[in-house]
Amino acid sequence: MKLKRSTIFYLLILGYLSLCQQALFAQEVIDSICAIADEEIILESEVGYGISSVILEKGIKRPTDEQLSVIRSQVLNAYITQKILLARADEESLFVEDRQVDKELGRKFEQVVNQVGGEAKLEEYFGRPIRQIKREMRKGVMEGLLIDLVRRKHLVAAQVRRQDVIAFYELHKAELPVQPERVQLSHILIEVKPSEEARRMAREKIMKAMYRLQEGVEFDSVAMEFSEDPSAEFGGKLGFTNRGDLVSSFEEAAYSLEPGEVSTVVESPFGFHIIRVIERQGERISTQHILARLTANDDDWVNTNHFAADLFDSLKNGADFATLAVNHSIDNASKDKGGKLDLMPVEQLPDDFKTAIIGKSNGDFVEPFRTEFGIHILRIDNLIPAHSLTPETDWELLEQYALNFKREEQFQNWVKSQWKDHYIWPESLRELANN
């Protein structure tokens, strides 16, 4: 069993083959029954599209007959396994919520759009409108999430000893990915507070909107005229949300309203709102709002820049970074840890951060710089160059790889054991379970 298992199983588990790219084989397949798992039919067209998706994902331009034969077996194995695991999910009454499906669908759709180069190209690729493509993807995404639930439920506890990690490394080191350049930063984010004049102007605007509502003008019309939120063009409609989806002050006011009721002015970190509840479904609410943004003006930014410069001078003169972060940073996720951020690949940093740390070394401070969130000061705590994994430099990561590998191996053995309890046609396909 290789470290990099066949990508087709991974793609199927994620519901990827519900959106099989109609590429290399799409015009050549004549539909017929290829296999049956219990009462589920697998068509030649499905297998052909599955093969195409793997070839596309792997970037194989001219697959040989031998490659096609191997991929075909992998696709069939994955499809039959998929059917068996979905049957298991049904037996165990597993389910996923619509909210979770929608979130995963959005992520996967964006991934596919980026892969083909835009929504227009995606429509051209499939010969169908975006709405239809999303509808077809949704079923596969839901099935992928169900299979993931089965997987998590039946993953057994596993442990690896030091000799297991070393053996894993020696066997798979040629296949292990190169560790990218990574960095751990400490971070102070300084809030740019809007002045009293900015607050006055925002409040004046929201009150104008309130007066229009009191005059009897439709909420949608007032939102389109006054709101500074992207939802304004839709009459301020935000759709259905659950508890915890919205900022606390907005949510507290919204959940206190009955359908059709309009709130008084509500302040949030974004500014001043007027909220209307459209509909309630249990703990879910559909709302619309009007927003007058509370934004800092140029003078506010200049004043905050001066304050950030003073903090930076203090750091250069020996002030404790952690203390300054606790006292002045508004990044709640890091301030209580002295401003420390998690170790992460440099490529995953926001562009502003990547630019700011160019040419910096361990221990260096980064001068204050501005983003949409405020003004940042950074310290380079640990900059690790790109390198091949070794036990000496990456023990914890190798240990996790070895543990995941062992868990996956145990799960695959469990999956193979399930084949015997299901009807598979033709019978010869049972040999795939041992591949």
HELIX and SHEET records of a PDB file:
HELIX    1   1 THR A    7  ILE A   13  1                                   7    
HELIX    2   2 TYR A   16  LEU A   19  5                                   4    
HELIX    3   3 GLU A   44  LYS A   58  1                                  15    
HELIX    4   4 ASP A   65  GLU A   91  1                                  27    
HELIX    5   5 ASP A   98  VAL A  116  1                                  19    
HELIX    6   6 GLU A  119  PHE A  126  1                                   8    
HELIX    7   7 ILE A  130  HIS A  154  1                                  25    
HELIX    8   8 ARG A  162  HIS A  172  1                                  11    
HELIX    9   9 GLU A  196  GLN A  214  1                                  19    
HELIX   10  10 PHE A  219  PHE A  226  1                                   8    
HELIX   11  11 PRO A  230  PHE A  234  5                                   5    
HELIX   12  12 SER A  248  TYR A  255  1                                   8    
HELIX   13  13 ASP A  298  LYS A  316  1                                  19    
HELIX   14  14 PHE A  321  HIS A  328  1                                   8    
HELIX   15  15 ASN A  332  LYS A  335  1                                   4    
HELIX   16  16 VAL A  346  GLN A  348  5                                   3    
HELIX   17  17 ASP A  351  ALA A  356  1                                   6    
HELIX   18  18 TRP A  395  GLN A  418  1                                  24    
HELIX   19  19 TRP A  419  ASP A  421  5                                   3    
HELIX   20  20 GLU A  427  ASN A  434  5                                   8    
SHEET    1   A 3 GLU A  40  LEU A  43  0                                        
SHEET    2   A 3 ILE A  33  ALA A  37 -1                                        
SHEET    3   A 3 ILE A 424  TRP A 425 -1                                        
SHEET    1   B 4 MET A 344  PRO A 345  0                                        
SHEET    2   B 4 ARG A 182  ILE A 190 -1                                        
SHEET    3   B 4 GLY A 374  ILE A 384 -1                                        
SHEET    4   B 4 PHE A 365  THR A 371 -1                                        
SHEET    1   C 4 LYS A 237  THR A 241  0                                        
SHEET    2   C 4 ARG A 284  ARG A 293 -1                                        
SHEET    3   C 4 GLY A 271  GLN A 281 -1                                        
SHEET    4   C 4 VAL A 266  SER A 268 -1                                        
END                                                                             
